[in-house]
Amino acid sequence: MIAIIDYRAGNLTSVRLAFETLGIDAEITDEPARVRAADRVVFPGVGAAGASMAALNNLEMVDAIRDVVGRNVPFLGICVGTQVAFERSEEDDGVECIGLLPGTVKLFRPSDRFDKVPQMGWNGVTQCVPHPIFDGIEDNSEFYFVHSYYPAPADESCVLGRTDYAGVSFASVIGKGSLVATQFHPEKSGRLGLRLLDNFCKWEP
């Protein structure tokens, strides 16, 4: 069973429907016990880091997330679900996050007035290292982004893919152990997004 974490925000239904398109059962849940019992876990994200962490703490979900990643259960973070995996975000005047990965999340500060924040739309992902999540996906393929903040990992070895925007080459795909995370939205990225989700479901870390 795939558990999609319900943190009182986000595009939960879109993610569930993407899995349904692939013929894969996925359950939206706000129960830590269900997350701990899942074969795979997805934390989709739309919204702000502060509100997301407040909801996770209120639901007593933080320890459940740490537990499943610690037990090598495949875990996929999407957008804000990627950002809160780090230690801290600059959003909302600074937010302490889950701390699964060393590093921070920073605000785009473009010097070019044509670089709009948030980034909204399609952009390419350069694959830095081979990973099963990229199976059947060509290097520099485009995915759909909506975000004002970006991950800045302290450990370069966890960077699987990079994307250029607003004068920054930022980590758009992260991976370490059983955790993989994308700053873009695979559920909104058409055929290649579905391929990435299918790869996640087949991946055995």
N, C-alpha and C positions, 0 to 999 in steps of 0.2 A: 504494500500500500504506500502511495505517495501522500504525504501530509503537506498541505499548503497552509502556512501559518496565517491565521486571521488576527491581525494586530489593529483592527478597527479602522483601517484605511486601505487605500491601494486598489489595484485592479485585480482583485482575487478571482472574479468570475472569468475575466479574459484569460488568465493563466490556466484555470481549470478547463475552459473550453479548448484551449490549445492542446492540452493533454488528451482531451476527448477526441479531437480531430485525429490524433495519432493512435486512437484506440486504447488509451492507457487510463486506468481509473485513478482519480486523484480526489482527495477529500479535503475540504476547507475546515480547519479546526482551530479553536482557541484553547484547547486543553493540552497542557504540558504532557500528560500521560499518553495521549494519542500521538503526540510528536515523538516522544521517546520510543513508542512501539512501532513507528513507521519504518519501512524499508528504505525510503528516501524522503528527504525533507526539502521543501522549497520555501524561501522567504522572499516573496515579491515585494516590490517597493514603489510607492508613489507617495510623496509627502515630505515632511521635514524630519531631520534627525531627532530633534528634541521630542516631538510628539510621538515618534516611533519608539524611542527608548522608554518614554513614560508609559506607553501602552504595554510594551514588553515587560517592564518591571511590574506593572499592575496585574498582569496576567501570570506572573511568576514564570515567564517563558525564557528568561535569559539563561538560567541554569540548565533548562532542558536543551537549549541550543548548544551550549557548551558540552553537555553530556553526549549528544548524538555525534558531534564532530570529534569529540575525544574517543568515541567508540568506533570511529572510522565509518560511520554511516554516511553515504553520499549526500551532500548538502549543496544546494544551489541558491545563491543570493542574486537578486535582480535589483538594479538601481539603488534605492535606499537600502535594500537588503544587502547590497555590496558594501555600502558606506558604513553601516553600523557594525560590520564585522571588524573594523579597525578600532584602534584604541581611543581615538578622539576625532571629533568633527568641529570645524570652525563655525558651523551653522548654529543659529540661535545663541550667539555670544559664547559658544563653546559648549560641547556636549561630550560627556564621558560615554563611550560606546562599549560594545561587548568585549572587544579586545582579543578576538580570535587570531588577528594578524597584527604585527607591529607596524605602526604608521599612523598618519593623520589623513583627514579629508579636508581639502582646501577649496576656497571660492575662486572661480575664474575671475581674473582681473585684467581684461583685455586692454591693450594699448591702442588697438585699431577699432575705431567707432563702428566699423562694419561687422565686427564680431559681436553678435548679440548674445546676451546672457538672460535667460537660460539658452543653452544649445538645444534647438528643437529641429529634428529632422534626421536624414540619413547621413552616415559618415562611415569611412572605411576603418577596418581593424587589421593592423599588421600583426601577423602571428610571430611571436618572439621565439617560442620553443614548441616542438610538437606536443600535442596532447589529444587524448581520445575525444575531447569535447569538440575538436575541429575536424573530426573525420568527415570527409566528403565536402568540406567547405574550403573554397579556394582562399589563398592569402589575399588580403586587401578587400575582401568582400564587405559589403555595406550592411549596416544594421541601423535600427531606429533608436535615437537618443532623445531624452528630455531631461536635462539636468543643469543646475547652476554650480554644483560642487563636484569635485573629482578626487579619486583615491591617490594618495602619495605614499606608497609602501616604503617602509624602512628597509625591507629585505627585497632586493632586486630579483632574487631567485623565484619569487612567487608571481612575477609578472609573466603572464602567458600571451597577452596581446596589448598593443598600444594604439592610440588614436590621437591625431593632431587636431587641436582646436584652440583658438584664442591665444596663439603663441605658446601653447603647452603641448608636449607629447606626454599624455597621461596614460596610466594603466587602466585599460578598458576591460580587460579580462584577467582575473586573478585565480591562482590555484595553489593549494598547499594541502597535502594529504588527501582527505576525503572532501575537502571544500573546494568548490569552484564558484566563481561569481562574475557577473557581467554588469558593467555600468549601463549598457544598452538594454532594451526590452526585447528579448527574443519572441515573446508572444505577440509583438506588434511588427515583427520583422519578416513577415511573409514566409516563403518556402525555406529560406536559410535559417530563420529563427526556429521553425519547426524541426529542421534537421538537428540543430543544436540541442533542442529539448529532447529529441529522440536519442541523440548521442548520450546525453546525461542519464537517460533511463537505462541505457545498455552498459554504461561505464561501471567497472568494478575496480575501485581504487585499491 
